[in-house]
Amino acid sequence: MNGIVPIVVAGVSLLLNIVGLAIPYWLTGSQTVLTTKISLNVGLWMTCIDGTCIAYASVTGALNAVRAMEILGMLLLIGAMACAVLKLVAMKDKAILPKVSGACAVAAGVLMVIGCIIFAAKFKKDFSGYSFNAGFALPIVAGIGSIVAAVLFFLARDN
Protein backbone atom coordinates (compact mmCIF):
# COMPACT_ATOMS: atom_id res chain seq x y z
CA MET A 1 0.00 0.00 0.00
CA ASN A 2 1.22 3.45 -0.89
CA GLY A 3 2.03 5.93 1.89
CA ILE A 4 -0.19 8.60 0.34
CA VAL A 5 -3.47 6.83 1.20
CA PRO A 6 -3.08 7.14 4.99
CA ILE A 7 -2.05 10.79 4.59
CA VAL A 8 -5.26 11.48 2.68
CA VAL A 9 -7.38 9.63 5.27
CA ALA A 10 -5.64 11.55 8.07
CA GLY A 11 -6.16 14.82 6.17
CA VAL A 12 -9.90 14.20 5.82
CA SER A 13 -10.08 13.31 9.52
CA LEU A 14 -8.19 16.48 10.39
CA LEU A 15 -10.59 18.58 8.34
CA LEU A 16 -13.61 16.96 9.99
CA ASN A 17 -12.17 17.61 13.44
CA ILE A 18 -11.41 21.25 12.65
CA VAL A 19 -14.94 21.84 11.39
CA GLY A 20 -16.44 20.04 14.40
CA LEU A 21 -14.26 22.04 16.76
CA ALA A 22 -15.29 25.35 15.22
CA ILE A 23 -19.03 25.15 14.63
CA PRO A 24 -21.53 25.98 17.39
CA TYR A 25 -23.72 22.93 16.78
CA TRP A 26 -22.68 20.43 19.44
CA LEU A 27 -26.12 20.60 21.06
CA THR A 28 -29.25 22.03 19.50
CA GLY A 29 -32.72 22.56 20.80
CA SER A 30 -35.46 25.05 21.44
CA GLN A 31 -37.31 26.42 24.43
CA THR A 32 -40.45 28.42 24.92
CA VAL A 33 -39.96 31.52 27.03
CA LEU A 34 -43.32 33.06 27.89
CA THR A 35 -44.97 32.75 24.47
CA THR A 36 -41.86 33.00 22.31
CA LYS A 37 -40.05 29.94 21.02
CA ILE A 38 -36.28 30.40 20.86
CA SER A 39 -33.68 28.12 19.29
CA LEU A 40 -30.40 27.43 21.03
CA ASN A 41 -27.18 26.05 19.55
CA VAL A 42 -24.34 25.20 21.92
CA GLY A 43 -20.72 24.84 20.78
CA LEU A 44 -17.28 24.72 22.36
CA TRP A 45 -16.58 28.40 21.81
CA MET A 46 -19.99 30.07 21.71
CA THR A 47 -23.73 29.70 22.13
CA CYS A 48 -26.18 30.94 19.52
CA ILE A 49 -29.68 32.05 20.49
CA ASP A 50 -31.99 32.59 17.52
CA GLY A 51 -28.98 33.15 15.24
CA THR A 52 -27.20 35.62 17.51
CA CYS A 53 -23.95 34.08 18.71
CA ILE A 54 -22.27 34.98 21.98
CA ALA A 55 -18.73 33.87 22.82
CA TYR A 56 -18.22 32.43 26.29
CA ALA A 57 -16.77 34.88 28.82
CA SER A 58 -15.71 32.06 31.15
CA VAL A 59 -15.98 28.29 30.84
CA THR A 60 -16.13 25.27 33.11
CA GLY A 61 -13.33 22.81 33.60
CA ALA A 62 -15.25 20.19 31.62
CA LEU A 63 -15.55 22.44 28.59
CA ASN A 64 -11.85 23.26 28.81
CA ALA A 65 -11.13 19.52 28.94
CA VAL A 66 -13.19 18.92 25.80
CA ARG A 67 -11.41 21.77 24.02
CA ALA A 68 -8.02 20.42 25.11
CA MET A 69 -8.77 16.87 23.95
CA GLU A 70 -9.95 18.03 20.54
CA ILE A 71 -7.06 20.44 20.01
CA LEU A 72 -4.43 17.93 21.19
CA GLY A 73 -5.97 15.33 18.89
CA MET A 74 -5.77 17.78 16.01
CA LEU A 75 -2.11 18.60 16.75
CA LEU A 76 -1.17 14.93 17.03
CA LEU A 77 -2.83 14.22 13.71
CA ILE A 78 -0.87 17.07 12.11
CA GLY A 79 2.28 15.51 13.59
CA ALA A 80 1.35 12.11 12.17
CA MET A 81 0.86 13.60 8.74
CA ALA A 82 4.15 15.53 8.97
CA CYS A 83 6.07 12.34 9.81
CA ALA A 84 4.42 10.52 6.93
CA VAL A 85 5.26 13.29 4.48
CA LEU A 86 8.86 13.29 5.73
CA LYS A 87 9.00 9.54 5.08
CA LEU A 88 7.68 10.00 1.55
CA VAL A 89 9.80 12.99 0.60
CA ALA A 90 12.99 13.39 2.56
CA MET A 91 13.73 10.47 4.88
CA LYS A 92 12.87 7.43 2.80
CA ASP A 93 15.33 5.22 4.69
CA LYS A 94 13.86 5.90 8.17
CA ALA A 95 11.70 2.88 8.98
CA ILE A 96 10.55 4.36 12.29
CA LEU A 97 8.57 7.23 10.75
CA PRO A 98 5.50 5.19 9.72
CA LYS A 99 5.39 3.76 13.24
CA VAL A 100 5.56 7.26 14.74
CA SER A 101 2.83 8.38 12.34
CA GLY A 102 0.66 5.44 13.35
CA ALA A 103 1.19 6.02 17.06
CA CYS A 104 0.39 9.73 16.75
CA ALA A 105 -2.74 8.97 14.72
CA VAL A 106 -3.97 6.41 17.28
CA ALA A 107 -3.40 8.87 20.12
CA ALA A 108 -5.17 11.61 18.13
CA GLY A 109 -8.19 9.40 17.49
CA VAL A 110 -8.43 8.37 21.13
CA LEU A 111 -8.22 11.98 22.33
CA MET A 112 -10.88 13.13 19.86
CA VAL A 113 -13.29 10.45 21.03
CA ILE A 114 -12.49 11.11 24.72
CA GLY A 115 -13.31 14.78 24.17
CA CYS A 116 -16.75 13.82 22.86
CA ILE A 117 -17.31 11.43 25.76
CA ILE A 118 -16.52 14.19 28.27
CA PHE A 119 -18.92 16.54 26.48
CA ALA A 120 -21.69 13.96 26.40
CA ALA A 121 -21.24 12.99 30.04
CA LYS A 122 -21.21 16.55 31.35
CA PHE A 123 -23.47 18.58 29.11
CA LYS A 124 -26.27 16.24 28.12
CA LYS A 125 -27.67 16.25 31.63
CA ASP A 126 -27.34 20.06 31.82
CA PHE A 127 -29.25 20.43 28.54
CA SER A 128 -31.93 17.74 28.80
CA GLY A 129 -34.33 17.97 25.89
CA TYR A 130 -31.55 19.07 23.53
CA SER A 131 -29.99 16.78 20.94
CA PHE A 132 -26.44 16.22 19.82
CA ASN A 133 -25.70 17.65 16.40
CA ALA A 134 -22.98 17.87 13.75
CA GLY A 135 -20.35 19.55 15.91
CA PHE A 136 -20.51 16.60 18.27
CA ALA A 137 -20.58 13.94 15.54
CA LEU A 138 -17.74 15.25 13.36
CA PRO A 139 -14.96 14.75 15.95
CA ILE A 140 -16.23 11.20 16.56
CA VAL A 141 -16.02 10.45 12.85
CA ALA A 142 -12.62 12.19 12.76
CA GLY A 143 -11.40 10.05 15.67
CA ILE A 144 -12.48 6.86 13.96
CA GLY A 145 -10.91 8.06 10.71
CA SER A 146 -7.71 8.85 12.57
CA ILE A 147 -7.54 5.31 13.93
CA VAL A 148 -8.16 3.95 10.42
CA ALA A 149 -5.33 6.21 9.19
CA ALA A 150 -3.12 4.79 11.96
CA VAL A 151 -3.74 1.24 10.76
CA LEU A 152 -2.94 2.36 7.23
CA PHE A 153 0.26 4.07 8.43
CA PHE A 154 1.34 0.82 10.09
CA LEU A 155 0.53 -1.14 6.94
CA ALA A 156 2.17 1.30 4.50
CA ARG A 157 5.27 0.02 2.81
CA ASP A 158 7.75 1.40 0.36
CA ASN A 159 7.13 0.83 -3.34
N, C-alpha and C positions, 0 to 999 in steps of 0.2 A: 504494500500500500504506500502511496506517495505521501510525503510529509505535508503537502499543501491541504489535503482534505481535513485533517484535524485543526489546522489553522483557520480554515473557513468555518468549521463548526464552532470553534471557540469565538471567532469574530461575531457570528450570529448570536451566540449566547451573550457575549459582551454587550451587543447592541440592545438585546431584549432587557438585560439588567439595567442598563442606563435609562432606557425609556421607563421601565417600572419604577426606578428610583426617583425619577423626576416628576411623573404625573401625579396629580392629586386625586387619584381614583382607587385608593386602597380599600376604602369603605364608602358605600353610597347608600343613601336612603332619603326619606322625607318625613317631615313632622308637620302636624297642624298646630299652629300657635294662634289661639283665639279662633278666628275663622279663616286664617290664611295658611295655605299649605306651602311650606318651604322645602327646597331640596338641599341636601348637605352632602358634600364630597370631602372625604378626609384623606390626606396624603401624609407623607413623611415630613414635608417642609411647609405645608400650608393646608388650610381648610377653606373650602369654597361654599358659600351660602348663596343660593340662587344666582350663581355665576360670578359673584364678587368674591375674590380670593384674598385671604388674609394670612400673611406669614406668621408663624408662631413666634411670640416674644420670648417665651421660655418653654422648655420641654421636660418631660419626665425622664427618669433614667431608662425606662423600658424603650421609649422612642429613640433615645440616644443609642441604646444597644442595637436596635434594628438598623438604624442608620450606619453604625459602625460595621455590623456584619455585612451589609450590602456593599458598602464602600470597600472594605477589605477584600471581599470576594471579587469585586471588580478589579482591584489592583493586582490581586494574585493572578487573575485571568490574563491581564495585560502582561504580567511577567512570564506566564506560560507561553503566550504568543511570541514574546520577544526572544525567549530561549529557542523556540522552534524556528523562528526566522533566522536567528544566528546559525543554527545547525544547517539550514538549507543554503545560506548564503556564504558565511564566512568561516565557520568552524566545522567543516564537514567531517573531520576526523574525530571529533569529540563525541564519544558514544554516550556520555552521561547526560547530554542536553535533552534528549527525548524523555529520559526518566525524570529530570527536573521539571520539564514541561508537564508531564503527566501528574506528578505530585502536586504541582501548583494548581493545576486544573481541578484535581480532586478536592483539594483544600478550598478552592474558590466555590465549587459547587456545594460543598457541605456548609460553608458559611452563608451562602445565599439562602439555602433552605432553612438553616437555623434562624436567620433573620425573620423569615416569614412565620416560623413557628412561634417566635417570641411575640410578634405582632398579633397573631391569631389568639394566643393564650391571654395576652393582656387586654387587647382592645375590643375583642368581640363581646366580652361581658360588659364593658363600659358603653358599648353602642348596640345594645340588644335591639333587634328589629331592623338593623342595617345589614347589608350583604357585602361580601367581599367582591371586589371588582378587578379590573385589568391590572391596576398597579400592584395588586397582591399576587395575581397569577403569573405575571411576566417574570419576576425573579425566581419563582418556582420552576418555570419552564427553562429559564436560563441556567439554574442550578443543575437540572437534569441534563441539559445540553452540555454543560461544562464537564460533567462526569463522563458523558459519552465521548467528548473531545479527549478527556484523559485516557480513556481506553484506546482511542485511536492514536494518541501520542505514543502510548506504550507499544502498540502494534506496528507503528510506522517503521519502515526500514529503508535503507538507501537503495536507490535504483541505479 
